Amino acid sequence: MKFFVKSFAFAALIILIRCISSCNMINPDEDIPSYIRIDSFTLTTNSIQGANTHKIIDAWIYIDDKPFGVFELPIVFPVLEDGNHSIIVFAGIAVNGILSFRLPFPFYKTDTTTLNLVRRDTVTFNPSVTYFQSGFQFSFIEDFESGNIFSPTTNSDTSLQRIAIADEPPVYGTHVGSIFVSDVEQTCEVATIDDYILPMANFDVYLEMDYQCNQPFSIGLRGNSGGQQTQEFYKVTLNESEQWNKIYVQLNNEVTTMSADDYQILIRADQDSSTIPCRIWIDNVKLIYLDI
């Protein structure tokens, strides 16, 4: 009897092993991935949203409504699935230009599509995003094509000028905002002429800006209360960039901490003796916030 029980157990184990092996033979592709390739995003804007410049560097991926991963672009990544699957992609940025501080930009819509995945094959999908059509507001959009909303402060020796450039055209239009500082005019600090009411309670507030410069300059916020300038804080300093670059400056904390009646954007450059002549160009400046 003991021999029979042992023999039966051994036979059952052999059958189980064979069943498992058979399953693997029947489904040999279970661990063979399909691949998705994403090279870049495009941003589409309408007539009231300004230029379509962007610096989207990451894809935040959901597959079939489940978080899948965050990938720096360009990327080819494996997926252990085949057939049709829903793909949702959020556009990711480096907040304040800091590569270790990455988030989906809260004012860009996701791109959603269905991809037919085939094991061993690669399908290419380059997402296209837009700004949301509601739920947020632009305080201003300045592209310098027809004006200039920045004025010198009392700390400034010079001003930000609207100029046309042809030899190194901007990424949008024909005009930029230009700052020149020198041994004679060593400081340029400008503020928006108008004041803007912004939401507190840490709601999303961002300043977008394209720039090209051969010396550092800073971007900040001034809070006004009771008609008086009460607080100033410079949030980021941008280093030299020979090519046109873009920054997304997050101002949530500063707006909440200042708790002012209204706010102005500040831009400041101090002459760098190692760089002559000093030149800073800015363009497509947008102040955008969550509409509560």
Residue pairs with C-beta under 8 A, 6 or more apart in sequence:
24 30
29 82
29 119
30 80
31 80
32 119
32 120
33 78
33 79
33 80
33 119
33 120
34 78
34 79
34 80
34 81
34 82
34 117
34 118
34 119
34 120
34 121
34 122
34 123
35 76
35 77
35 78
35 79
35 121
35 122
35 123
36 76
36 77
36 79
36 87
36 115
36 117
36 122
36 123
36 124
36 125
37 74
37 75
37 76
37 122
37 123
37 124
37 125
38 59
38 71
38 73
38 74
38 75
38 89
38 124
38 125
38 126
38 127
39 73
39 74
39 124
39 126
40 56
40 73
40 74
40 126
41 54
41 56
41 59
41 73
41 91
41 111
41 126
41 127
41 128
41 129
42 52
42 126
42 127
42 128
42 129
43 52
43 53
43 54
43 56
43 91
43 108
43 128
43 129
43 130
44 52
44 128
44 129
44 130
45 51
45 52
45 130
45 131
46 130
48 138
49 131
49 138
49 141
50 138
50 141
50 143
50 284
50 286
51 143
51 171
51 172
51 173
51 210
51 283
51 284
52 172
53 171
53 172
53 210
53 246
53 284
54 91
54 246
55 93
55 94
55 245
55 246
55 247
55 248
56 73
56 91
56 92
56 93
56 105
56 108
56 129
57 72
57 73
57 92
57 93
57 94
57 102
58 70
58 71
58 72
58 73
58 91
58 92
58 93
58 102
59 70
59 71
59 73
59 75
59 89
59 90
59 91
59 92
59 127
60 70
60 89
60 90
60 91
60 92
60 104
61 67
61 68
61 69
61 70
61 71
61 77
61 87
61 88
61 89
62 68
62 86
62 87
62 88
62 89
62 90
63 79
63 81
63 85
63 86
63 87
63 88
64 85
64 86
65 86
65 88
68 79
69 77
70 92
70 102
71 77
76 122
79 85
79 117
81 117
82 117
82 118
82 119
83 116
83 117
84 114
84 115
84 116
84 117
85 114
85 115
85 117
86 112
86 113
86 114
87 112
87 113
87 114
87 115
87 125
88 110
88 111
88 112
89 110
89 111
89 112
89 125
89 127
90 104
90 108
90 110
91 104
91 105
91 108
91 110
91 127
91 129
92 102
92 103
92 104
92 105
93 102
93 103
93 104
93 105
93 248
94 101
94 102
94 248
95 101
95 102
95 103
95 248
95 250
96 235
96 236
96 247
96 248
96 249
96 250
97 236
97 238
97 247
97 248
105 206
105 248
106 204
106 206
106 290
107 131
107 132
107 136
107 204
107 206
107 288
108 129
108 130
108 131
108 132
109 129
109 130
109 131
109 132
110 129
111 127
111 128
111 129
113 125
113 127
115 123
115 125
116 123
117 123
134 291
135 290
135 291
136 204
136 288
136 289
136 290
136 291
137 288
137 289
137 291
138 286
138 287
138 288
139 196
139 198
139 287
139 288
139 289
140 149
140 192
140 194
140 196
140 285
140 286
140 287
141 284
141 285
141 286
142 148
142 149
142 150
142 177
142 284
142 285
142 286
143 172
143 173
143 175
143 283
143 284
143 285
144 162
144 173
144 175
144 176
144 177
144 283
145 173
145 174
145 175
147 162
148 160
148 161
148 162
148 177
149 192
149 193
149 194
150 159
150 160
150 177
150 190
150 191
150 192
150 193
150 267
151 159
151 190
151 191
151 192
151 193
152 158
152 159
152 160
152 188
152 189
152 190
153 189
153 190
153 191
153 266
155 187
155 189
155 268
156 187
156 188
156 189
156 190
157 181
157 184
157 185
157 186
157 187
157 188
158 179
158 180
158 181
158 185
158 187
158 188
159 188
159 190
160 177
160 178
160 179
160 188
160 190
160 267
160 282
161 177
161 178
161 179
161 180
162 175
162 176
162 177
162 178
163 175
163 176
163 178
164 174
164 175
165 174
165 175
165 176
165 281
166 174
168 212
170 176
170 210
170 244
170 281
170 283
171 210
171 244
171 283
171 284
172 210
172 283
172 284
173 283
175 283
176 281
176 282
176 283
177 281
177 282
177 283
177 285
178 279
178 280
178 281
179 188
179 190
179 217
179 267
179 269
179 278
179 279
179 280
179 281
179 282
180 188
180 277
180 278
180 279
180 280
181 187
181 188
181 215
181 269
181 270
181 271
181 278
182 271
182 276
182 277
182 278
183 271
183 273
185 271
186 270
186 271
187 268
187 269
187 270
187 271
188 267
188 268
188 269
189 266
189 267
189 268
189 269
190 266
190 267
190 268
191 222
191 264
191 265
191 266
191 267
192 264
192 265
194 264
195 224
195 261
195 262
195 263
195 264
196 262
196 263
196 264
196 287
197 261
197 262
197 263
198 205
198 251
198 255
198 262
198 263
198 289
199 205
199 255
199 289
199 290
199 291
199 292
200 255
200 256
200 259
201 256
201 292
202 252
202 253
202 256
203 252
203 289
203 290
203 292
204 250
204 252
204 289
204 290
205 250
205 251
205 252
205 255
205 287
205 288
205 289
205 290
206 248
206 249
206 250
206 251
206 287
206 288
206 289
207 219
207 247
207 248
207 249
207 251
207 265
207 285
207 286
207 287
207 288
208 246
208 247
208 248
208 249
208 284
208 285
208 286
208 288
209 219
209 246
209 247
209 249
209 282
209 283
209 284
209 285
209 286
210 244
210 245
210 246
210 282
210 283
210 284
210 285
211 217
211 238
211 241
211 244
211 245
211 246
211 247
211 280
211 281
211 282
211 283
212 241
212 242
212 243
212 244
212 245
212 280
212 281
213 238
213 240
213 241
213 279
213 280
213 281
214 240
214 242
214 275
214 278
214 279
214 280
215 240
215 269
215 271
215 272
215 275
215 278
215 279
215 280
216 237
216 238
216 239
216 240
216 269
216 272
217 237
217 238
217 267
217 268
217 269
217 280
218 234
218 235
218 236
218 237
218 238
218 266
218 267
218 268
218 269
219 234
219 235
219 236
219 237
219 238
219 247
219 249
219 265
219 266
219 267
220 232
220 233
220 234
220 235
220 265
220 266
220 267
220 268
221 232
221 233
221 235
221 251
221 254
221 255
221 258
221 263
221 264
221 265
221 266
222 229
222 231
222 232
222 263
222 264
222 265
222 266
223 229
223 230
223 231
223 232
223 255
223 258
223 259
223 260
223 261
223 262
223 263
224 230
224 260
224 261
224 262
224 263
224 264
225 260
225 261
226 261
230 258
230 260
231 258
231 260
232 266
233 254
233 258
234 266
234 268
235 249
235 251
235 254
236 247
236 249
238 245
238 247
240 275
244 283
255 263
265 285
265 287
267 282
269 278
269 280
271 278
272 278
